[in-house]
Amino acid sequence: MSHAPARRLIASAALCATLAGFSVSIAAGFDLPRKRTDLSEADLKRVADVTRPTADFSKAEQYEAMQAGATTSIDPVTEDSFSHISANIPFEEEQNFKLGNALFRKLWVSSPSSTQASDGLGPLFNARSCMSCHVNDGRGRPPEGAASATSMFLRLSRAATTPEEEKAVARADVVNFPDPVYGHQLQDLAVPGLAAEGKMAISYREERVTLGDGETVSLRRPSYAVTNLGYGPLDPATTISPRVASAMIGLGLIEAIREADILAHADPDDADGDGISGKAAIVRDHRSGKIALGRFGWKAQNATVRDQSADAFANDIGISTPDQPNAQGDCTKAEEKCLDMPTGVQKRLGAEEAPGPILDLVTFYSENLAVPARRKASFAETLRGKRIFYESGCISCHVPKFVTRRDTPEKAQSFQLIWPYSDFLLHDMGDGLADGQQVGLASGREWRTPPLWGIGLTRTVSGHSFFLHDGRARSLTEAILWHGGEAERARNAFSSLPKDDRAALITFLESL
């Protein structure tokens, strides 16, 4: 545990150096902004000072309870706690949020339909609406015996096999390559008259872990397969990776973090020797085609909230947008009947099933879902758990604080002190969590550090306590114990704690 203070000093030094224009090493051949140009010299110093991790755990830090700055929701805690508008949104923009909310909940139907503004579903799909996956704008879960796996799906891909394909990945033109028959994602639902692609099958094996004080915890190790394949076998080179839907809160603020501040924490070659090798995800913005920093998705494969939204429309629902205009969704050439099905494109409404205004409104809604205020941030047990969290090295990846850009497109997100507890970088999480699937620069062992804000309200909002990318962890304790690779030292520090200290750390997480 003694490495944590040194790590904090390194992180602070890295941030200050970056703010001053220090060169940060990222993927060869790509150049991202490495200095904040939106701030004065006085503000640069203020940002460096306020984002430096605290060493005082006797009281809550100033503004800590308002973990999303002025956008933070202070509404009472209910199952709708992730569905509130950012608190500082101007009144005149509330209408766009409400319209986006309606479209987020909209149930799409198959074509042709009398409700022409709602047809275009599929032909192959996983869900009929955004809300089907993000129930109450919250976290998805494994099916756990349910007939539908709506909020969890299987990504399908293979790695590059030719020099041309390797160059395409290296240039960030693609993140990987689809199964030749089933495409990028297994769709377990289909419109009438068409066979679904197959069903996800999960089995678990319980494994006992003994902690330092002798307490035992059972972890469940999942195995995944596909059954009832509708169009022949998967390609032998295809990998399958399960993903649960992520919570929707704070996305616009994450996009508003300056690239330089995220890159300040990158150390792909572990130059400081602390065992943490955070790596930036380099992707292309779907709309502009320009190189950008990936920050969204389990492997940071999307640069913007709009990219993430367009991906979900295309792959989860099978709806075309200006950014992904294929009205057949994820249908492949091998699925001929799928390609022959009618689409929902209405020329009088636009060239896509979800024309530009629809994507704009859903994106606006997704960018402005508020993060709830902290609970019990100043309580003694919470502060004790916070100290243990910091001293165990967890903040090496779960970086506490950032200050957003001054020059954000949305003024509500401008220059906000936020507490997402993530560095938004890719980290090797070890064999236990590896899925064997490359996504751009992310290897089969690497995952983006997920933000922790709102994690303590998972059961309240989503009705369950399943965590990690595939929901294998049934508690926060299990989630921590699955950490390996770069996080193994922090995991071992947690495992070796006395029971009361482990409970205090969990109390801190539940306050977020």
N, C-alpha and C positions, 0 to 999 in steps of 0.2 A: 504493500500500500504506500510505501514511502516515495514511489516515483511520481505520485500525483502532483505535489507542489512544484516539482521541477517542470512537469508537463505544462502546468498552468503558466509558468513564467515563459516557457518556450512559445506557447500559443500567443501570449500577449506580445512578446517580442516580434513574432511573425506578423501579427496584425499591424503593429506600429510600423514595421518595416514596409509592409505592403502599402499602407496608407501613404507612406513617403515615396512610393514608386519603386520599391524593391522588386527585383525580377523573380517571379515564381515559376518554377519548372513545371510544365504540364506536358501533355502529349506532343511529341515531336511534330513539327509542321503546322501547328495550329497556334493562333495568337488571340488570346482573349484579353480584355481590359485588365490591367494589373494595378491601376491606381484610380482612386475615387476622384473624379473630376467635378462632382456635384457639390463639393463642400469647400468652404474656406479653410485656411490653415488653422484658424481657431476652432472650427467645428471638427476638423480632423483630430485635433487633440482631445476635444470633448468626447468624441466617439470612442477613441482608444481608451480613455479613462473609464467611461461608463460600461464598456463591454468587457473590461478586464475581470476575470472570475474573482469572486470575493474570497477572502480568507477569514471573514468575520461571520460566524454562525450563531451569534448571540441574539440576533434579531433579523427580521426580514429586511431585505434590501429595499431601498426606495423604489416605489412603483412596481415591485415584484408581483403583487397580487393582480395587477392589470397586465397580464402576460402577453397581450397583443396591443399594448399601447392604448391610444384613444379609440381604437376599433373594438376593444374588448366589450363583450356583452356582460352586463351585470343583472340580467334577468334571473328569476328564481330557477333553481335546478329542477328540470323535468325531463321527460323523454324527448322534448323538443329543444334541448339545450344547444344542439349543434345547428339549429335551423334559423337562428336569429340573424338579422341584418347587422353589419358592422355599425357600431354605435354612433360613429361620426359621419355617416353617409348623409349628404345633403338631402333635404326633403324632396327636391325635384327629381332625384334619382331613385327614390323608393319604388316608383312605378316600374322601372326597368327590372328591379330586383324581384318584384311580385310577378311580373310577366315571365321572367326567367324561372322562377319557382314553379309556375304553372307548366311550363315546357319541360322542366326537369321531372315533373310528375306525370306528364302526358303519356298515355298508353297508345303506342303505335299499332296499327292493324295492317293486315296483309292486303295486297293489291289484287284486283281492283276493288274499290270500296266507295260507298256513297259519301263517306267522310273524307273527301279528297285531300284535305289538309293534314290528315293523320295517317294516310296509307304509305306503304313502302317498307313495312317491316320485313326484315330478312333479305332474301328467302330463308337463309339459315341464321340463327340467332341464339343468344343466351338469355336475353331479357327483353321485355317489351317497353321498359322505361328506365331512365337513369335511377329513379327512386327504388326500382326493384332490386338493384344491387346495393345501393347506398340507403338502406332503410333509415329513416329519420336523419339522413345525411351522415350516417355513422359508418362503422366498420362492418365488413362482411364476416361470414363465418363458414366453416365446413358444413356440409349438409347434415351430418350426424343422424343418418337414417331417414331424412326427409326425402320425398320423391323428387324434389327439385334442388339443384345446386346453384340457384340463381346468383347468389352473392359470392360465388367462387367458381373459377373456371380453369382450364388447362391451356397454357401457352404451348404452341408447337413450333419447333424450329430445328434447324441443323446448322452446323458451323460451315464456314467457307471450305470448299474442296478444290478450287482452282486458283491460279494466280490472279485472274481477273476478279474473282469473288473476294479474295483477300484484299485486293486494292480497293474494292468498293467499300468494304468495312473500314479499312484504314482511312479512307477519305470521308468517312461518316455519311456516305450516300445511303447505306442501309445498316441496320443493326444486326441482322442475321437473315436466314433464308427459310422460307416456309416449307412445310411438308408438301410434296408435289400434288397430293390428292386433297388433303384436308386443310391446307393453308396455314395461316398464322395462329389460329385458335380453334379449339374443338367446340363446335356449336352443338349443343344437346337438344335444341329445339328447331322446328322447321314450320313453314307455312303449310296449310292444307294441300295435299297432293304431292308433297315432297318428303323424303325420308331424312330424319335427323342424322347427324354424322356419327353419333355414338354417345356413350355414357361414361362419366368418370367413376372409377372404382377406387375406393380407399380401404386399406387395411392398416391396423396399428399393432405394434408390438411394444408392450410395456417394458421399460428398463428402469431398474432401481438405481438411484444415486444416493450415496451416503455423504452427508455434509460433515464439516469439521467437528461439530459437537455430537455427532452420532445420529442425528435425525436423518431419516430417509425420505426421499421424494421420488415419486414414480413419474418418469417421462415417457411419452408415447412416441415411438418412431414410426412415421407413416411410410407406406409404400403405395405408389400410384400406378394405375393401369387404365386402359380404355376397353370397354366392352361394347357389344352390339354395334360394331363398326358397320356403317351403312354403305360404304363405297370401296370396300377392300381393305387390305392391311396398310398400316402406317409404313412409311419408308424406314428401313433398318437404321438409318442415320438420324432419324427424328428423335429429338429429346422432348419430354413432356415436363412442364413446370407448373405447379398449382399456384394460383394467386387469389387471395381474398381482396375484396374491395376495400380501399382505404377510406378513412374519415375525410370529410370534405372541408373541414374548418381551416381557416388561415391561409388558404392557397394563394390569394393575391399578395399577401405579405411575404410569402416565400419567394414569389416571383420578383418582389420589390427589393430583395437583398442584392446589393451590388456584387457583381461577379468577383471583384478583387477581394472582398471580405470573405467569400467562400474559399477562394484560391489561397488565401493566407493560411488556411489550415491544411492545405494539401502537402503531403510529404511522400510522394510515390516511391521514392528510393530509401525511405526511412533514414534520412540524413542525420537526424538527431539521435538515432539509435534507441528509441523508446519502444520499438516493436509495433508502432502504429503507422500505417502507410496509406493514409487516405489519398484517393485518386479522383481527379475530376472526370466526370462523364462528358465527353465531347460529342455533340449531336448536331443535327441540322434543324433549324426552325422550319416547320412544315410549310408555313405561309411564305416566308422570304427565301428559303433555301440556304440561308447564311449559317455559318458555323456558330454554335451557341453552347452555353453550359447547360447540361442536363440536370434537372432538379426534381422531376416528377415521375412517379412510377417506382415500383420496387427495385428497379435497376437504373433509375434516373435516365430513362430512355427518351423522355420528353422535356423540351426546354420551357414550355409555357403552359398555362392553364388551358389556353385555346387548343394547343396540340393534344393535351390529355383528353379534352372534351371531344375533339374530332375523332381521335382514336376510339373512344368508347362508342360514339355513334356508329362508326364503321364496323368494328369488330364485335361489339356486344349486342347491338340492336340491328345492324345491317342497314343503316340509314346513311345516305350520301350527303355530304356537305361540300361547300366550296373548297375546303382544304383537302378532302378525300372524296372526290366526286364519283367513285365507282358505285352505281346504284345496286349492283349485285353483291355488295359487301365483300365477304371473304370467300365467295364461291371461286373455285379454280376451274381450269379448262377440263379437268377430269370429271367435274361434276356438271355434265352437259345439261341435265334437266334443270338444275339450279339456275344456270345462265339463261335458260329459255323462259323462266318465270317472269310475269309482268312486274314492272317497277312502279314506284309511286311518284315518279317525276311528273309534275303538272306544269307544262310550259308557261301557263298564265301566272303561276306562282314563282317560277324560277327554274334554273337548270338542274337543281338538285332536289332531293326529297326533303332535306332541311336546308332551305336557302340561307343566305348570309345573315339576315336579321334573326333567324332562329338560333344559329350558332353564336351570334353576338350576345344574345340575351342569356343563353345558357352559360356562356363563359362569364358574363358579368355576375350572374347569380353565384357561380362557383367561386369567383374571385372575392366575393364579399360576404361569405358566411362567417360569422363572427366566432372567435375563440372565447369560450366562457372564462370568467374571472376565476382565479385560484380560490380554493377553499382552505381555511386553516393555515395559511402561509406563515403566520407568525406564531403558531403554536409550538411549544417546546419540543414535542415529539417529531413534528414536521421538520423543524430546524436541525434536530439531531440526525434525522434521516438524510437531510440535505448534506450535512457535513460528511456523513459516511459515504454517500453517493459520490461526492467530490473526491474524497480521500481514497476511495477504491479505484479511482482512475476512470470512472464512467464518462467524465466530461472530456476525455481525450477524443471521443467521437460524438457524444451528445453535448455539443458545445452549447452553453446556456443562452447566450445573448447575441443579438445583432441590432444594428440601427439601419433602417431601410433608407433607400435613396431619397434625396430631396426632390429629384426631377421625375417622380413617378407620374404615369398618365392619369392615375386616379389620385386626387389630392388627399383623399381620406387615408391613403396608405403612405403618405410622404413623411419621412423623417420620424418614424416611430421606433421606440425602443421595444423590442419584442423578445420573447423567451421561448423559442421553439425547442430547445434542447436537441439540436441536430447540427452536424456540419454539412449535410447534404452531399457528402462524398461517398465514393465506393470503397468498401472495406472487405477484405478476405475474412469471412466468418467461420472458416474451418469446414471440415468434412461433414460434420453433423447437419449443417444447414445447406450444404451444396446441392444444387439441382442439376449440375452438369450442362447448363445452357448458357452459351455466350450471348450477350446482348450488347452490341457495340463494343466499347472498351471493357465492359464488365465481363469477367470470366464466370465460369460456372460456380465459383466459390464466393463471388463478390456480390454485395448488396448495398444499396444506398442506406445510410443511417436514417431511420424514420424519425420524424419529429415526435416528441412525447407530449406536447400540450394536448389536453383533453383526454389523456389515456385513463385517468382516474374516473371518468364518467362513462366508460365503455358499457358497463352493465346497465346503467340508468338509461342510456340512449339506445343501445343496440340489443339489450336484453340478454347478453352473454358475456363471457370473460375469456374468449379465445384470442390469442395473440400470435405474432410472427406472420410471415408472408403466406403461410398455409393454414394458420389457425391451429397448429398442433399443440401449442401451449395452452393449458387450461387455466393458467393463473400467471401473474407477473413473476412469481418465483420460478415457475417452469420456464418462462421466456428467458429469464436471465441465465438459467442453468444450461440453456441450449447455445449460449454464446461460446464461440471458439475462435480459432485463428487469432487475428489481431486483438480480439476481445477476451481471449482466454485468461489473461492476467487479471482483468477486472472481474471476470466470472469466478476465478479462484479466490479472489479477495472476498467476494460476497459469500462464497461457499464456506470460507473459514471463519466467518463472523459468528459470534454467539447469537442465539435465537432472537434475543431482544433487539440486537442491532440489525439483524435482517428484517425484523418486523418494522423497525423505525425507517429503514430505507424504503420499504414498500409503502409505508404511510406517506413518505415524501412523494413517491410516484403517484399515489392516489390523490394527492392534493393538486396535481397539475391539471 
